[in-house]
Amino acid sequence: MALLTSTNFRQFNEDAFHQDLLTVDFKSLISDDVNGSISAIVDNLRAITDRHAPLRKASKRQRKRLERPWISKAIMHSIKQKHKLAKSHLHNTDPSKVKEYI
């Protein structure tokens, strides 16, 4: 299973991000080697992006949910409601509660 990550924009400050972009001298990163130039530019942009919006590892619950994209939030809500009703009604000896569940 691949490591799932997402960008964390919770504390992202757009002004500080733009200020950091302005401090990069892109002309000094350009050379005759196109691949090297692109790598240097991408590395600089990635470092700035990681500083302001770092990647975070998906939690176990998020990974499980992402592995099953057909299960929506509405379906998960219904499943939780079903389990809650089953727990409170089926394990109860009161016949009216059991009849209410069925």
N, C-alpha and C positions, 0 to 999 in steps of 0.2 A: 504494500500500500504506500502511495506517495505521500510525502509530508504536505499537508494543506496549510497554506498561509493566506492571510489577508492583510491589507494595509490598514493601519490604525490611524484614522483621521480625528480621533477624539480630541486631541489637544493641538490640532493643526493651526498654525498662525500664518495666514497667507502673506501678510506684510513681511514677516521675518524670512519666509521662504523666498520672496522676491528679492529681498536685500542680499541673501546668500547667493542667489543667481547672479546678481549684479557684480558680486566680488570675483566671480570666476573670469579669468582672462582666456576666452576661447581662442583668441588668435595665437596664443603661445602653445595651445594644444594641437594646432594644425601643423602637419609636417608633410614630407613627400610620401611617406608610408600611409596610405589611405586606411588600411586596417588598424594600424597603430593609433592614428588620429581618432578614428571612430571609437576605439576601445577607451582611449583617454577621456573623450567627451562623455561617453556612457558611464564610465567609472565615476567621473566627477558629478554627473547628474544623479546617479544612484546614491552616492554618498550624501548629497544634499537632501534627497528625498527620504533616505533612511533616517537622517537626523530629525527631520520635521514630521514625517509620517512613517514610523518604523513598521516593519512586517511583524506580525504576531502569529504565533502558531495557533491553529484551530483547536478548540477544546475537544475532548473525546465525544461529547454530545454533538458538537457541530460537525465533526467528521462523520459520525454515524448518520446524521441528517443529510449531509451532502452526498453520502454514498447511495441514498435512496431518494432521488429527486422527485419521484412520483408521490411521495407522502408530503402533502402540503401542511401548512399550519392549521388549517381548518380540520383536516383529517386527524392530526395529532390532538387537537382539542377534543374531537369526538371520541377518540380512543381513551384519553384521560377521563372524560366524563363517564364512559362506559365502565372503566375500571373502578371509578369512585362509586358508581351505583351498585356494581356487583359486590364490592366490599361492604357497603352499608346495607344492602338488601338481601343478598343470597346467604350471607353468613349470619343472618338474623333468624331467629326462630318464630318471629311474629308472622303469621300467615298473610296478613294484610300488606306487609312490606314486600314479601316475596311476590304476591299477586301484582303489586304496583310495578315491580321490576319487569315482570313478564308481560 
